[in-house]
Amino acid sequence: MFDHGRVVAEGRPDELKRRVGGQTLQVRPTSLRDLDVVQRILGDLTGVRPTRDEDTGLLTAPVNDPVLLSTLVRKLDDAGITADELALRLPSLDEVFLALTGKQTEGSLA
């Protein structure tokens, strides 16, 4: 990964993503009425208060254990809550670049 001609990191994309941060668990309940309950469940599982986007209904929390995804699915099912979006993801390459340089990308990464 380059920043203005200077090498700031080397490695495969998945290596770079794991180097700067762990995984993120994201969930968007089907009904906005369930946001508070899902936020509590996600917070209990991760030990952190999930970020909450009021406009989109997306809840996001960092995770260190990918098994939490299946645990979250069971807990949502037990609570009778459905989700329109449920994902476990690594940081994007743009997020990696920002973490390594403190700068937003100006186009494609090199």
C-alpha positions, -999 to 999 in steps of 0.1 A, spaced: 0 0 0 14 33 -11 9 69 2 22 95 -22 49 72 -35 59 59 0 53 23 10 31 24 42 24 -13 44 30 -45 26 10 -77 24 -20 -93 9 -53 -74 13 -66 -98 39 -34 -95 59 -35 -57 58 -72 -58 69 -64 -81 99 -34 -60 108 -53 -28 114 -84 -41 131 -106 -70 139 -139 -79 125 -171 -59 127 -205 -74 133 -233 -55 117 -271 -61 120 -301 -42 107 -334 -54 122 -363 -57 99 -384 -35 122 -370 -3 136 -391 -11 167 -366 -38 175 -335 -15 175 -333 -12 213 -336 -49 219 -311 -58 192 -287 -31 205 -289 -47 240 -284 -82 226 -254 -71 205 -239 -51 234 -243 -81 258 -225 -104 233 -197 -80 224 -192 -62 257 -193 -28 240 -221 -4 232 -228 -9 195 -228 22 172 -263 30 160 -273 47 127 -307 61 134 -313 68 96 -305 33 84 -312 13 115 -277 -3 113 -260 -14 145 -223 -21 144 -199 -35 170 -163 -47 169 -158 -85 176 -129 -107 183 -147 -140 180 -164 -148 148 -186 -174 166 -206 -145 180 -224 -143 146 -241 -176 151 -248 -168 187 -264 -135 176 -286 -153 151 -298 -177 178 -305 -149 203 -324 -129 176 -344 -160 167 -352 -167 204 -365 -131 207 -386 -135 175 -366 -107 157 -357 -109 120 -329 -90 103 -327 -75 68 -289 -73 71 -265 -94 91 -228 -94 84 -194 -101 99 -168 -82 80 -131 -71 80 -122 -35 74 -123 -23 38 -90 -13 21 -101 23 23 -105 19 61 -70 2 62 -55 31 44 -71 56 67 -59 37 98 -24 35 85 -20 71 72 -48 91 88 -59 102 53 -89 95 32 -81 79 -2 -82 101 -33 -91 73 -57 -80 38 -61 -54 22 -38 -21 13 -53 
